[in-house]
Amino acid sequence: MREVAARRSLYLQTLSSLRRVAGLGAGQFGCVSLVTDVHGQPHALKSLWKGQLIASGSVGAVVRERELLASVS
């Protein structure tokens, strides 16, 4: 349980260090924003609406997309 709490704390610290610059787009399951980190490096941040994903049965597609993006990073 401590591991989960530690990961969540790190995630929230990292997320709170990002600054939203602009919205890039929105779709059926969420939106994408342009954010910058503490060094001014730009990133695209995708926010997903979990309820929509579960209701439509698209969770598997999102997991595959995440795996694909992780493999090219």
C-alpha positions in Angstrom: 0.0 0.0 0.0 2.9 2.4 0.7 4.2 1.8 -2.9 0.9 3.0 -4.3 0.8 6.0 -2.1 4.4 6.9 -3.0 3.7 6.6 -6.7 0.6 8.7 -6.4 2.5 11.4 -4.5 5.2 11.5 -7.1 2.6 11.6 -9.9 0.8 14.5 -8.3 4.1 16.4 -7.7 5.0 15.9 -11.3 1.6 16.8 -12.6 1.5 20.0 -10.5 4.8 21.1 -11.9 3.4 21.3 -15.4 1.9 24.6 -16.7 -0.9 24.4 -19.2 -0.2 26.6 -22.2 -3.1 25.8 -24.6 -5.8 23.3 -25.5 -4.8 21.2 -28.6 -8.0 19.3 -29.1 -10.8 17.3 -27.7 -12.4 14.0 -28.6 -14.9 11.5 -27.5 -12.8 10.3 -24.5 -11.0 13.4 -23.3 -8.7 16.2 -24.4 -5.1 17.0 -25.2 -3.4 20.1 -23.8 0.0 21.7 -24.5 1.9 21.9 -21.2 5.4 22.9 -20.3 7.6 21.4 -17.6 9.8 23.3 -15.1 12.5 23.6 -17.7 10.1 25.1 -20.3 10.1 21.9 -22.4 6.8 21.5 -24.2 4.7 18.3 -23.9 1.3 17.1 -25.0 -0.8 15.9 -22.0 -3.7 13.7 -22.8 -6.5 13.6 -20.2 -9.1 10.8 -20.5 -12.6 10.5 -19.1 -12.5 7.1 -17.5 -16.3 6.7 -17.3 -16.6 7.2 -21.0 -13.9 4.7 -21.8 -15.4 2.0 -19.5 -18.9 2.6 -20.8 -17.9 2.3 -24.4 -15.6 -0.7 -23.8 -12.6 1.1 -25.2 -10.2 0.5 -22.4 -8.2 -2.1 -24.3 -7.6 0.3 -27.2 -6.3 3.0 -24.8 -3.9 0.5 -23.1 -2.5 -0.5 -26.5 -2.1 3.1 -27.5 -0.2 3.7 -24.2 2.1 0.7 -24.9 2.8 1.9 -28.4 3.6 5.4 -27.3 5.9 4.1 -24.6 7.8 2.0 -27.1 8.7 4.9 -29.3 9.6 7.4 -26.5 
